Amino acid sequence: MSYLFINKFKKISGVVFYFSISAGLFLLLTEKIHDIFVVNVFSIFSYEWFGSERTGFGWIENGLGDEVFTLLIIISGLVNSFCKEKIEDELISKIRLESLSLSLFITFGLIIISNFLVYNINYMYVLVLNLFLIILLFNLIFKFRLYKHYNS
């Protein structure tokens, strides 16, 4: 049984994935990501870090930019990562598994290093960015290894 998506989703998901990563990173670094899609949303738990009180079930005003880009990055990244190749055989499956393993080792190695070098709320940013780094590294390593395989 194969859990891979069909090949026709590969190009569009790749475009959406790399565009979402670059646009989301730009908006995060310019601190404009919270100004996108500001609407009232239902919140189970909300807590501002500085000078605010905790609120339980209720409606709050929130910018949905980070949620939209998170959803786009995760879904398009997973689809792009796990689309079948035109010729999907055991060697491609082995390359896919090794690329996933290497991306996990690199990402968790960075988490271990940042555990001792990054503190406070910045550490939380590092952890959130590492969620996307797993998918990004897997895509890049897998594409690079496929390129080497097809051109050797």
N, CA, C and O atoms as a GROMACS GRO file, in nm:
protein
  608
    1MET      N    1   0.085  -0.117   0.000
    1MET     CA    2   0.000   0.000   0.000
    1MET      C    3   0.090   0.124   0.000
    1MET      O    4   0.187   0.132   0.075
    2SER      N    5   0.055   0.219  -0.084
    2SER     CA    6   0.135   0.341  -0.097
    2SER      C    7   0.056   0.460  -0.044
    2SER      O    8  -0.062   0.477  -0.073
    3TYR      N    9   0.123   0.541   0.034
    3TYR     CA   10   0.060   0.660   0.090
    3TYR      C   11   0.102   0.786   0.016
    3TYR      O   12   0.094   0.896   0.071
    4LEU      N   13   0.148   0.772  -0.107
    4LEU     CA   14   0.196   0.885  -0.184
    4LEU      C   15   0.083   0.947  -0.266
    4LEU      O   16  -0.008   0.878  -0.310
    5PHE      N   17   0.092   1.079  -0.286
    5PHE     CA   18  -0.005   1.149  -0.369
    5PHE      C   19   0.030   1.127  -0.516
    5PHE      O   20   0.142   1.089  -0.548
    6ILE      N   21  -0.067   1.152  -0.604
    6ILE     CA   22  -0.040   1.134  -0.746
    6ILE      C   23   0.052   1.245  -0.796
    6ILE      O   24   0.060   1.353  -0.736
    7ASN      N   25   0.119   1.218  -0.905
    7ASN     CA   26   0.226   1.304  -0.954
    7ASN      C   27   0.177   1.440  -1.003
    7ASN      O   28   0.254   1.535  -1.002
    8LYS      N   29   0.052   1.451  -1.045
    8LYS     CA   30   0.007   1.577  -1.104
    8LYS      C   31  -0.003   1.691  -1.002
    8LYS      O   32  -0.012   1.807  -1.041
    9PHE      N   33   0.000   1.661  -0.874
    9PHE     CA   34  -0.003   1.765  -0.770
    9PHE      C   35   0.135   1.821  -0.740
    9PHE      O   36   0.146   1.920  -0.668
   10LYS      N   37   0.240   1.760  -0.792
   10LYS     CA   38   0.377   1.795  -0.754
   10LYS      C   39   0.415   1.938  -0.791
   10LYS      O   40   0.472   2.009  -0.708
   11LYS      N   41   0.386   1.981  -0.912
   11LYS     CA   42   0.428   2.114  -0.956
   11LYS      C   43   0.354   2.225  -0.881
   11LYS      O   44   0.417   2.317  -0.830
   12ILE      N   45   0.223   2.217  -0.874
   12ILE     CA   46   0.145   2.324  -0.810
   12ILE      C   47   0.175   2.330  -0.660
   12ILE      O   48   0.182   2.438  -0.603
   13SER      N   49   0.191   2.213  -0.596
   13SER     CA   50   0.221   2.215  -0.453
   13SER      C   51   0.361   2.269  -0.428
   13SER      O   52   0.385   2.334  -0.327
   14GLY      N   53   0.454   2.244  -0.518
   14GLY     CA   54   0.589   2.298  -0.505
   14GLY      C   55   0.590   2.449  -0.516
   14GLY      O   56   0.657   2.517  -0.438
   15VAL      N   57   0.514   2.504  -0.612
   15VAL     CA   58   0.506   2.649  -0.629
   15VAL      C   59   0.443   2.712  -0.505
   15VAL      O   60   0.495   2.811  -0.453
   16VAL      N   61   0.333   2.656  -0.458
   16VAL     CA   62   0.266   2.709  -0.339
   16VAL      C   63   0.356   2.698  -0.217
   16VAL      O   64   0.361   2.791  -0.136
   17PHE      N   65   0.427   2.586  -0.202
   17PHE     CA   66   0.513   2.565  -0.086
   17PHE      C   67   0.626   2.667  -0.080
   17PHE      O   68   0.644   2.733   0.022
   18TYR      N   69   0.700   2.680  -0.188
   18TYR     CA   70   0.815   2.772  -0.184
   18TYR      C   71   0.771   2.918  -0.181
   18TYR      O   72   0.840   3.001  -0.121
   19PHE      N   73   0.658   2.951  -0.243
   19PHE     CA   74   0.606   3.087  -0.233
   19PHE      C   75   0.560   3.115  -0.090
   19PHE      O   76   0.588   3.222  -0.037
   20SER      N   77   0.489   3.021  -0.029
   20SER     CA   78   0.439   3.040   0.108
   20SER      C   79   0.552   3.056   0.208
   20SER      O   80   0.545   3.138   0.299
   21ILE      N   81   0.658   2.976   0.192
   21ILE     CA   82   0.773   2.986   0.283
   21ILE      C   83   0.837   3.124   0.270
   21ILE      O   84   0.863   3.190   0.370
   22SER      N   85   0.862   3.168   0.146
   22SER     CA   86   0.930   3.297   0.129
   22SER      C   87   0.841   3.413   0.171
   22SER      O   88   0.888   3.505   0.237
   23ALA      N   89   0.714   3.412   0.134
   23ALA     CA   90   0.623   3.520   0.173
   23ALA      C   91   0.600   3.521   0.324
   23ALA      O   92   0.599   3.627   0.386
   24GLY      N   93   0.580   3.404   0.383
   24GLY     CA   94   0.560   3.395   0.527
   24GLY      C   95   0.681   3.442   0.606
   24GLY      O   96   0.667   3.511   0.706
   25LEU      N   97   0.800   3.404   0.560
   25LEU     CA   98   0.922   3.448   0.627
   25LEU      C   99   0.941   3.599   0.615
   25LEU      O  100   0.982   3.665   0.710
   26PHE      N  101   0.912   3.653   0.496
   26PHE     CA  102   0.922   3.798   0.479
   26PHE      C  103   0.825   3.871   0.570
   26PHE      O  104   0.862   3.968   0.636
   27LEU      N  105   0.701   3.825   0.575
   27LEU     CA  106   0.601   3.890   0.661
   27LEU      C  107   0.635   3.875   0.809
   27LEU      O  108   0.609   3.965   0.888
   28LEU      N  109   0.692   3.761   0.846
   28LEU     CA  110   0.732   3.741   0.986
   28LEU      C  111   0.846   3.834   1.024
   28LEU      O  112   0.844   3.894   1.131
   29LEU      N  113   0.945   3.848   0.936
   29LEU     CA  114   1.060   3.933   0.966
   29LEU      C  115   1.024   4.081   0.966
   29LEU      O  116   1.084   4.159   1.039
   30THR      N  117   0.928   4.121   0.885
   30THR     CA  118   0.885   4.261   0.882
   30THR      C  119   0.774   4.288   0.984
   30THR      O  120   0.726   4.401   0.995
   31GLU      N  121   0.734   4.185   1.058
   31GLU     CA  122   0.631   4.193   1.162
   31GLU      C  123   0.497   4.242   1.108
   31GLU      O  124   0.422   4.309   1.180
   32LYS      N  125   0.466   4.210   0.985
   32LYS     CA  126   0.338   4.246   0.926
   32LYS      C  127   0.244   4.126   0.915
   32LYS      O  128   0.132   4.139   0.866
   33ILE      N  129   0.288   4.011   0.962
   33ILE     CA  130   0.206   3.890   0.947
   33ILE      C  131   0.080   3.895   1.033
   33ILE      O  132  -0.018   3.829   1.001
   34HIS      N  133   0.083   3.972   1.141
   34HIS     CA  134  -0.034   3.981   1.229
   34HIS      C  135  -0.135   4.083   1.180
   34HIS      O  136  -0.244   4.093   1.236
   35ASP      N  137  -0.101   4.159   1.076
   35ASP     CA  138  -0.191   4.259   1.021
   35ASP      C  139  -0.273   4.206   0.904
   35ASP      O  140  -0.353   4.281   0.847
   36ILE      N  141  -0.255   4.080   0.868
   36ILE     CA  142  -0.325   4.022   0.754
   36ILE      C  143  -0.449   3.949   0.803
   36ILE      O  144  -0.444   3.874   0.900
   37PHE      N  145  -0.560   3.971   0.736
   37PHE     CA  146  -0.687   3.904   0.765
   37PHE      C  147  -0.730   3.922   0.911
   37PHE      O  148  -0.757   3.823   0.979
   38VAL      N  149  -0.737   4.044   0.959
   38VAL     CA  150  -0.777   4.069   1.097
   38VAL      C  151  -0.929   4.055   1.106
   38VAL      O  152  -1.003   4.132   1.045
   39VAL      N  153  -0.973   3.957   1.182
   39VAL     CA  154  -1.115   3.927   1.201
   39VAL      C  155  -1.139   3.886   1.345
   39VAL      O  156  -1.045   3.860   1.420
   40ASN      N  157  -1.266   3.879   1.383
   40ASN     CA  158  -1.302   3.823   1.513
   40ASN      C  159  -1.311   3.672   1.500
   40ASN      O  160  -1.379   3.619   1.411
   41VAL      N  161  -1.241   3.603   1.589
   41VAL     CA  162  -1.240   3.457   1.586
   41VAL      C  163  -1.274   3.404   1.725
   41VAL      O  164  -1.254   3.472   1.825
   42PHE      N  165  -1.324   3.281   1.728
   42PHE     CA  166  -1.353   3.217   1.855
   42PHE      C  167  -1.226   3.155   1.908
   42PHE      O  168  -1.155   3.084   1.836
   43SER      N  169  -1.196   3.181   2.034
   43SER     CA  170  -1.072   3.133   2.094
   43SER      C  171  -1.104   3.044   2.214
   43SER      O  172  -1.188   3.077   2.298
   44ILE      N  173  -1.035   2.933   2.220
   44ILE     CA  174  -1.046   2.846   2.337
   44ILE      C  175  -0.959   2.899   2.450
   44ILE      O  176  -0.999   2.897   2.566
   45PHE      N  177  -0.840   2.947   2.415
   45PHE     CA  178  -0.747   3.003   2.513
   45PHE      C  179  -0.668   3.112   2.446
   45PHE      O  180  -0.612   3.092   2.337
   46SER      N  181  -0.661   3.227   2.510
   46SER     CA  182  -0.583   3.338   2.454
   46SER      C  183  -0.505   3.403   2.568
   46SER      O  184  -0.559   3.426   2.676
   47TYR      N  185  -0.379   3.431   2.541
   47TYR     CA  186  -0.295   3.489   2.644
   47TYR      C  187  -0.188   3.574   2.577
   47TYR      O  188  -0.102   3.522   2.506
   48GLU      N  189  -0.195   3.703   2.601
   48GLU     CA  190  -0.091   3.792   2.552
   48GLU      C  191   0.024   3.786   2.652
   48GLU      O  192   0.000   3.779   2.773
   49TRP      N  193   0.146   3.790   2.604
   49TRP     CA  194   0.261   3.774   2.692
   49TRP      C  195   0.283   3.893   2.784
   49TRP      O  196   0.325   3.876   2.899
   50PHE      N  197   0.254   4.013   2.736
   50PHE     CA  198   0.285   4.130   2.816
   50PHE      C  199   0.160   4.213   2.840
   50PHE      O  200   0.094   4.255   2.744
   51GLY      N  201   0.127   4.237   2.965
   51GLY     CA  202   0.024   4.331   3.003
   51GLY      C  203  -0.117   4.296   2.964
   51GLY      O  204  -0.196   4.386   2.934
   52SER      N  205  -0.153   4.172   2.962
   52SER     CA  206  -0.288   4.134   2.927
   52SER      C  207  -0.332   4.019   3.016
   52SER      O  208  -0.251   3.954   3.082
   53GLU      N  209  -0.460   3.997   3.017
   53GLU     CA  210  -0.512   3.890   3.100
   53GLU      C  211  -0.545   3.769   3.015
   53GLU      O  212  -0.560   3.778   2.893
   54ARG      N  213  -0.556   3.658   3.081
   54ARG     CA  214  -0.594   3.535   3.011
   54ARG      C  215  -0.744   3.536   2.988
   54ARG      O  216  -0.821   3.579   3.074
   55THR      N  217  -0.784   3.489   2.874
   55THR     CA  218  -0.926   3.476   2.845
   55THR      C  219  -0.955   3.333   2.806
   55THR      O  220  -0.874   3.266   2.742
   56GLY      N  221  -1.070   3.288   2.843
   56GLY     CA  222  -1.109   3.152   2.809
   56GLY      C  223  -1.191   3.150   2.682
   56GLY      O  224  -1.156   3.217   2.585
   57PHE      N  225  -1.298   3.075   2.682
   57PHE     CA  226  -1.383   3.066   2.565
   57PHE      C  227  -1.440   3.204   2.534
   57PHE      O  228  -1.498   3.269   2.622
   58GLY      N  229  -1.422   3.248   2.411
   58GLY     CA  230  -1.478   3.377   2.374
   58GLY      C  231  -1.424   3.426   2.241
   58GLY      O  232  -1.340   3.361   2.178
   59TRP      N  233  -1.474   3.539   2.202
   59TRP     CA  234  -1.435   3.598   2.074
   59TRP      C  235  -1.324   3.701   2.096
   59TRP      O  236  -1.332   3.784   2.186
   60ILE      N  237  -1.222   3.694   2.011
   60ILE     CA  238  -1.113   3.790   2.016
   60ILE      C  239  -1.084   3.839   1.874
   60ILE      O  240  -1.121   3.774   1.777
   61GLU      N  241  -1.019   3.952   1.865
   61GLU     CA  242  -0.975   4.001   1.734
   61GLU      C  243  -0.834   3.950   1.709
   61GLU      O  244  -0.745   3.966   1.792
   62ASN      N  245  -0.816   3.888   1.593
   62ASN     CA  246  -0.688   3.825   1.564
   62ASN      C  247  -0.657   3.836   1.416
   62ASN      O  248  -0.746   3.828   1.332
   63GLY      N  249  -0.530   3.855   1.386
   63GLY     CA  250  -0.485   3.850   1.247
   63GLY      C  251  -0.458   3.705   1.209
   63GLY      O  252  -0.380   3.637   1.274
   64LEU      N  253  -0.523   3.658   1.103
   64LEU     CA  254  -0.511   3.518   1.064
   64LEU      C  255  -0.399   3.492   0.965
   64LEU      O  256  -0.392   3.384   0.906
   65GLY      N  257  -0.310   3.589   0.947
   65GLY     CA  258  -0.201   3.571   0.851
   65GLY      C  259  -0.111   3.454   0.886
   65GLY      O  260  -0.077   3.375   0.799
   66ASP      N  261  -0.072   3.443   1.013
   66ASP     CA  262   0.016   3.334   1.052
   66ASP      C  263  -0.052   3.198   1.041
   66ASP      O  264   0.011   3.099   1.004
   67GLU      N  265  -0.182   3.192   1.072
   67GLU     CA  266  -0.254   3.066   1.060
   67GLU      C  267  -0.268   3.024   0.914
   67GLU      O  268  -0.253   2.906   0.881
   68VAL      N  269  -0.296   3.121   0.826
   68VAL     CA  270  -0.311   3.090   0.683
   68VAL      C  271  -0.180   3.042   0.624
   68VAL      O  272  -0.177   2.942   0.552
   69PHE      N  273  -0.071   3.112   0.655
   69PHE     CA  274   0.059   3.070   0.600
   69PHE      C  275   0.105   2.938   0.660
   69PHE      O  276   0.168   2.858   0.590
   70THR      N  277   0.076   2.913   0.786
   70THR     CA  278   0.109   2.784   0.846
   70THR      C  279   0.036   2.671   0.774
   70THR      O  280   0.096   2.568   0.741
   71LEU      N  281  -0.092   2.690   0.749
   71LEU     CA  282  -0.171   2.589   0.679
   71LEU      C  283  -0.119   2.567   0.538
   71LEU      O  284  -0.105   2.453   0.494
   72LEU      N  285  -0.090   2.676   0.466
   72LEU     CA  286  -0.037   2.664   0.330
   72LEU      C  287   0.098   2.591   0.327
   72LEU      O  288   0.120   2.504   0.243
   73ILE      N  289   0.186   2.627   0.419
   73ILE     CA  290   0.320   2.566   0.422
   73ILE      C  291   0.310   2.417   0.454
   73ILE      O  292   0.375   2.336   0.388
   74ILE      N  293   0.232   2.381   0.553
   74ILE     CA  294   0.224   2.241   0.594
   74ILE      C  295   0.158   2.155   0.486
   74ILE      O  296   0.213   2.051   0.449
   75ILE      N  297   0.043   2.197   0.436
   75ILE     CA  298  -0.028   2.114   0.339
   75ILE      C  299   0.049   2.105   0.207
   75ILE      O  300   0.069   1.995   0.155
   76SER      N  301   0.093   2.219   0.154
   76SER     CA  302   0.165   2.214   0.027
   76SER      C  303   0.300   2.146   0.043
   76SER      O  304   0.346   2.079  -0.050
   77GLY      N  305   0.364   2.162   0.158
   77GLY     CA  306   0.492   2.095   0.183
   77GLY      C  307   0.477   1.944   0.190
   77GLY      O  308   0.559   1.871   0.135
   78LEU      N  309   0.374   1.897   0.258
   78LEU     CA  310   0.353   1.753   0.267
   78LEU      C  311   0.315   1.693   0.132
   78LEU      O  312   0.363   1.587   0.094
   79VAL      N  313   0.228   1.763   0.058
   79VAL     CA  314   0.189   1.713  -0.074
   79VAL      C  315   0.310   1.710  -0.166
   79VAL      O  316   0.332   1.612  -0.237
   80ASN      N  317   0.389   1.818  -0.166
   80ASN     CA  318   0.507   1.822  -0.251
   80ASN      C  319   0.610   1.716  -0.210
   80ASN      O  320   0.676   1.657  -0.296
   81SER      N  321   0.624   1.693  -0.082
   81SER     CA  322   0.721   1.595  -0.034
   81SER      C  323   0.682   1.453  -0.068
   81SER      O  324   0.767   1.369  -0.100
   82PHE      N  325   0.554   1.425  -0.062
   82PHE     CA  326   0.508   1.287  -0.075
   82PHE      C  327   0.424   1.264  -0.200
   82PHE      O  328   0.329   1.187  -0.198
   83CYS      N  329   0.460   1.331  -0.309
   83CYS     CA  330   0.404   1.301  -0.440
   83CYS      C  331   0.490   1.195  -0.506
   83CYS      O  332   0.612   1.193  -0.490
   84LYS      N  333   0.425   1.107  -0.580
   84LYS     CA  334   0.500   1.005  -0.653
   84LYS      C  335   0.586   1.071  -0.759
   84LYS      O  336   0.549   1.174  -0.815
   85GLU      N  337   0.698   1.011  -0.785
   85GLU     CA  338   0.780   1.051  -0.899
   85GLU      C  339   0.722   0.985  -1.024
   85GLU      O  340   0.640   0.894  -1.014
   86LYS      N  341   0.764   1.032  -1.141
   86LYS     CA  342   0.713   0.971  -1.264
   86LYS      C  343   0.748   0.823  -1.269
   86LYS      O  344   0.667   0.740  -1.313
   87ILE      N  345   0.869   0.790  -1.224
   87ILE     CA  346   0.910   0.650  -1.212
   87ILE      C  347   0.940   0.627  -1.064
   87ILE      O  348   1.045   0.666  -1.014
   88GLU      N  349   0.846   0.564  -0.997
   88GLU     CA  350   0.859   0.540  -0.852
   88GLU      C  351   0.900   0.394  -0.832
   88GLU      O  352   0.820   0.304  -0.856
   89ASP      N  353   1.023   0.372  -0.788
   89ASP     CA  354   1.070   0.236  -0.764
   89ASP      C  355   1.133   0.227  -0.625
   89ASP      O  356   1.123   0.321  -0.546
   90GLU      N  357   1.197   0.116  -0.597
   90GLU     CA  358   1.255   0.094  -0.464
   90GLU      C  359   1.369   0.191  -0.435
   90GLU      O  360   1.386   0.233  -0.321
   91LEU      N  361   1.446   0.226  -0.537
   91LEU     CA  362   1.557   0.319  -0.516
   91LEU      C  363   1.505   0.458  -0.479
   91LEU      O  364   1.562   0.524  -0.392
   92ILE      N  365   1.398   0.503  -0.543
   92ILE     CA  366   1.339   0.632  -0.510
   92ILE      C  367   1.284   0.629  -0.368
   92ILE      O  368   1.297   0.726  -0.293
   93SER      N  369   1.222   0.517  -0.330
   93SER     CA  370   1.172   0.503  -0.192
   93SER      C  371   1.286   0.508  -0.092
   93SER      O  372   1.272   0.566   0.016
   94LYS      N  373   1.400   0.446  -0.126
   94LYS     CA  374   1.516   0.449  -0.037
   94LYS      C  375   1.572   0.591  -0.025
   94LYS      O  376   1.608   0.635   0.084
   95ILE      N  377   1.579   0.661  -0.137
   95ILE     CA  378   1.626   0.800  -0.135
   95ILE      C  379   1.532   0.887  -0.053
   95ILE      O  380   1.577   0.974   0.023
   96ARG      N  381   1.402   0.864  -0.068
   96ARG     CA  382   1.302   0.940   0.009
   96ARG      C  383   1.319   0.916   0.159
   96ARG      O  384   1.316   1.010   0.238
   97LEU      N  385   1.337   0.790   0.198
   97LEU     CA  386   1.353   0.757   0.340
   97LEU      C  387   1.482   0.815   0.397
   97LEU      O  388   1.482   0.870   0.508
   98GLU      N  389   1.592   0.803   0.322
   98GLU     CA  390   1.719   0.859   0.370
   98GLU      C  391   1.713   1.011   0.381
   98GLU      O  392   1.771   1.068   0.473
   99SER      N  393   1.645   1.076   0.289
   99SER     CA  394   1.631   1.222   0.293
   99SER      C  395   1.548   1.266   0.413
   99SER      O  396   1.580   1.364   0.479
  100LEU      N  397   1.442   1.192   0.440
  100LEU     CA  398   1.359   1.222   0.558
  100LEU      C  399   1.438   1.202   0.686
  100LEU      O  400   1.430   1.284   0.778
  101SER      N  401   1.514   1.093   0.693
  101SER     CA  402   1.595   1.068   0.812
  101SER      C  403   1.698   1.177   0.833
  101SER      O  404   1.716   1.225   0.945
  102LEU      N  405   1.767   1.216   0.727
  102LEU     CA  406   1.868   1.320   0.739
  102LEU      C  407   1.807   1.454   0.780
  102LEU      O  408   1.865   1.526   0.861
  103SER      N  409   1.691   1.487   0.724
  103SER     CA  410   1.627   1.614   0.762
  103SER      C  411   1.585   1.613   0.909
  103SER      O  412   1.592   1.716   0.976
  104LEU      N  413   1.540   1.498   0.958
  104LEU     CA  414   1.505   1.488   1.100
  104LEU      C  415   1.627   1.501   1.189
  104LEU      O  416   1.622   1.570   1.291
  105PHE      N  417   1.737   1.435   1.153
  105PHE     CA  418   1.860   1.446   1.232
  105PHE      C  419   1.912   1.589   1.236
  105PHE      O  420   1.952   1.638   1.342
  106ILE      N  421   1.912   1.656   1.122
  106ILE     CA  422   1.960   1.795   1.117
  106ILE      C  423   1.870   1.886   1.201
  106ILE      O  424   1.918   1.967   1.279
  107THR      N  425   1.740   1.870   1.185
  107THR     CA  426   1.646   1.957   1.258
  107THR      C  427   1.656   1.936   1.408
  107THR      O  428   1.661   2.033   1.484
  108PHE      N  429   1.658   1.812   1.453
  108PHE     CA  430   1.668   1.789   1.596
  108PHE      C  431   1.806   1.823   1.651
  108PHE      O  432   1.818   1.860   1.768
  109GLY      N  433   1.908   1.813   1.568
  109GLY     CA  434   2.040   1.861   1.609
  109GLY      C  435   2.038   2.012   1.632
  109GLY      O  436   2.097   2.061   1.729
  110LEU      N  437   1.971   2.084   1.544
  110LEU     CA  438   1.957   2.229   1.563
  110LEU      C  439   1.876   2.263   1.687
  110LEU      O  440   1.904   2.362   1.755
  111ILE      N  441   1.775   2.182   1.716
  111ILE     CA  442   1.696   2.205   1.838
  111ILE      C  443   1.782   2.183   1.962
  111ILE      O  444   1.775   2.261   2.057
  112ILE      N  445   1.864   2.079   1.961
  112ILE     CA  446   1.952   2.053   2.075
  112ILE      C  447   2.051   2.167   2.093
  112ILE      O  448   2.074   2.212   2.206
  113ILE      N  449   2.111   2.215   1.984
  113ILE     CA  450   2.205   2.326   1.992
  113ILE      C  451   2.136   2.453   2.040
  113ILE      O  452   2.188   2.524   2.126
  114SER      N  453   2.019   2.482   1.985
  114SER     CA  454   1.948   2.604   2.025
  114SER      C  455   1.895   2.595   2.168
  114SER      O  456   1.869   2.697   2.231
  115ASN      N  457   1.880   2.475   2.219
  115ASN     CA  458   1.837   2.457   2.358
  115ASN      C  459   1.936   2.520   2.455
  115ASN      O  460   1.897   2.568   2.561
  116PHE      N  461   2.063   2.522   2.418
  116PHE     CA  462   2.166   2.578   2.505
  116PHE      C  463   2.209   2.718   2.465
  116PHE      O  464   2.283   2.783   2.539
  117LEU      N  465   2.164   2.767   2.349
  117LEU     CA  466   2.210   2.897   2.302
  117LEU      C  467   2.101   3.001   2.285
  117LEU      O  468   2.132   3.120   2.275
  118VAL      N  469   1.974   2.961   2.283
  118VAL     CA  470   1.862   3.054   2.262
  118VAL      C  471   1.769   3.042   2.382
  118VAL      O  472   1.738   2.932   2.427
  119TYR      N  473   1.723   3.157   2.433
  119TYR     CA  474   1.643   3.156   2.556
  119TYR      C  475   1.517   3.242   2.541
  119TYR      O  476   1.502   3.317   2.445
  120ASN      N  477   1.428   3.227   2.640
  120ASN     CA  478   1.305   3.304   2.653
  120ASN      C  479   1.212   3.280   2.535
  120ASN      O  480   1.205   3.169   2.483
  121ILE      N  481   1.141   3.384   2.492
  121ILE     CA  482   1.041   3.369   2.386
  121ILE      C  483   1.106   3.338   2.252
  121ILE      O  484   1.043   3.277   2.165
  122ASN      N  485   1.232   3.378   2.234
  122ASN     CA  486   1.301   3.347   2.108
  122ASN      C  487   1.316   3.196   2.089
  122ASN      O  488   1.317   3.148   1.976
  123TYR      N  489   1.326   3.123   2.198
  123TYR     CA  490   1.334   2.977   2.188
  123TYR      C  491   1.205   2.920   2.130
  123TYR      O  492   1.208   2.823   2.054
  124MET      N  493   1.093   2.980   2.166
  124MET     CA  494   0.965   2.934   2.110
  124MET      C  495   0.960   2.961   1.960
  124MET      O  496   0.907   2.879   1.884
  125TYR      N  497   1.013   3.074   1.916
  125TYR     CA  498   1.021   3.102   1.772
  125TYR      C  499   1.106   2.996   1.702
  125TYR      O  500   1.071   2.951   1.593
  126VAL      N  501   1.216   2.959   1.763
  126VAL     CA  502   1.304   2.857   1.704
  126VAL      C  503   1.229   2.724   1.691
  126VAL      O  504   1.240   2.657   1.589
  127LEU      N  505   1.153   2.687   1.794
  127LEU     CA  506   1.079   2.561   1.788
  127LEU      C  507   0.972   2.564   1.679
  127LEU      O  508   0.954   2.465   1.608
  128VAL      N  509   0.903   2.675   1.666
  128VAL     CA  510   0.799   2.686   1.562
  128VAL      C  511   0.862   2.682   1.424
  128VAL      O  512   0.812   2.614   1.335
  129LEU      N  513   0.972   2.754   1.405
  129LEU     CA  514   1.038   2.753   1.275
  129LEU      C  515   1.095   2.616   1.241
  129LEU      O  516   1.105   2.580   1.124
  130ASN      N  517   1.133   2.539   1.342
  130ASN     CA  518   1.184   2.404   1.317
  130ASN      C  519   1.076   2.310   1.267
  130ASN      O  520   1.106   2.210   1.201
  131LEU      N  521   0.950   2.339   1.296
  131LEU     CA  522   0.842   2.259   1.240
  131LEU      C  523   0.842   2.267   1.088
  131LEU      O  524   0.821   2.167   1.019
  132PHE      N  525   0.867   2.387   1.036
  132PHE     CA  526   0.870   2.406   0.891
  132PHE      C  527   1.004   2.362   0.833
  132PHE      O  528   1.012   2.324   0.716
  133LEU      N  529   1.108   2.367   0.914
  133LEU     CA  530   1.240   2.331   0.866
  133LEU      C  531   1.249   2.182   0.830
  133LEU      O  532   1.322   2.145   0.738
  134ILE      N  533   1.176   2.099   0.901
  134ILE     CA  534   1.175   1.956   0.870
  134ILE      C  535   1.126   1.934   0.727
  134ILE      O  536   1.189   1.863   0.649
  135ILE      N  537   1.013   1.995   0.693
  135ILE     CA  538   0.957   1.978   0.558
  135ILE      C  539   1.048   2.042   0.454
  135ILE      O  540   1.071   1.983   0.348
  136LEU      N  541   1.099   2.161   0.482
  136LEU     CA  542   1.184   2.231   0.386
  136LEU      C  543   1.314   2.154   0.359
  136LEU      O  544   1.352   2.134   0.244
  137LEU      N  545   1.380   2.110   0.465
  137LEU     CA  546   1.504   2.033   0.447
  137LEU      C  547   1.478   1.902   0.374
  137LEU      O  548   1.557   1.861   0.288
  138PHE      N  549   1.368   1.835   0.408
  138PHE     CA  550   1.337   1.710   0.340
  138PHE      C  551   1.319   1.734   0.190
  138PHE      O  552   1.374   1.660   0.109
  139ASN      N  553   1.244   1.839   0.154
  139ASN     CA  554   1.224   1.870   0.012
  139ASN      C  555   1.355   1.899  -0.057
  139ASN      O  556   1.382   1.847  -0.166
  140LEU      N  557   1.438   1.981   0.004
  140LEU     CA  558   1.564   2.020  -0.060
  140LEU      C  559   1.661   1.902  -0.072
  140LEU      O  560   1.723   1.883  -0.176
  141ILE      N  561   1.674   1.824   0.034
  141ILE     CA  562   1.765   1.708   0.030
  141ILE      C  563   1.715   1.605  -0.070
  141ILE      O  564   1.794   1.550  -0.146
  142PHE      N  565   1.586   1.578  -0.071
  142PHE     CA  566   1.528   1.479  -0.162
  142PHE      C  567   1.546   1.523  -0.308
  142PHE      O  568   1.584   1.443  -0.393
  143LYS      N  569   1.517   1.650  -0.335
  143LYS     CA  570   1.533   1.701  -0.473
  143LYS      C  571   1.681   1.696  -0.516
  143LYS      O  572   1.711   1.661  -0.630
  144PHE      N  573   1.771   1.731  -0.425
  144PHE     CA  574   1.914   1.728  -0.458
  144PHE      C  575   1.960   1.586  -0.486
  144PHE      O  576   2.034   1.562  -0.582
  145ARG      N  577   1.917   1.491  -0.404
  145ARG     CA  578   1.957   1.351  -0.425
  145ARG      C  579   1.895   1.293  -0.553
  145ARG      O  580   1.957   1.212  -0.621
  146LEU      N  581   1.772   1.334  -0.583
  146LEU     CA  582   1.711   1.290  -0.710
  146LEU      C  583   1.788   1.348  -0.828
  146LEU      O  584   1.810   1.280  -0.928
  147TYR      N  585   1.828   1.474  -0.818
  147TYR     CA  586   1.904   1.538  -0.923
  147TYR      C  587   2.036   1.463  -0.945
  147TYR      O  588   2.076   1.436  -1.059
  148LYS      N  589   2.103   1.429  -0.835
  148LYS     CA  590   2.228   1.354  -0.847
  148LYS      C  591   2.205   1.216  -0.907
  148LYS      O  592   2.286   1.168  -0.987
  149HIS      N  593   2.095   1.152  -0.869
  149HIS     CA  594   2.063   1.019  -0.920
  149HIS      C  595   2.034   1.021  -1.070
  149HIS      O  596   2.084   0.936  -1.144
  150TYR      N  597   1.954   1.115  -1.114
  150TYR     CA  598   1.916   1.121  -1.255
  150TYR      C  599   2.030   1.170  -1.344
  150TYR      O  600   2.031   1.139  -1.463
  151ASN      N  601   2.124   1.245  -1.289
  151ASN     CA  602   2.235   1.298  -1.369
  151ASN      C  603   2.364   1.220  -1.351
  151ASN      O  604   2.471   1.268  -1.390
  152SER      N  605   2.357   1.102  -1.293
  152SER     CA  606   2.479   1.024  -1.276
  152SER      C  607   2.488   0.912  -1.379
  152SER      O  608   2.585   0.836  -1.380
   0.00000   0.00000   0.00000
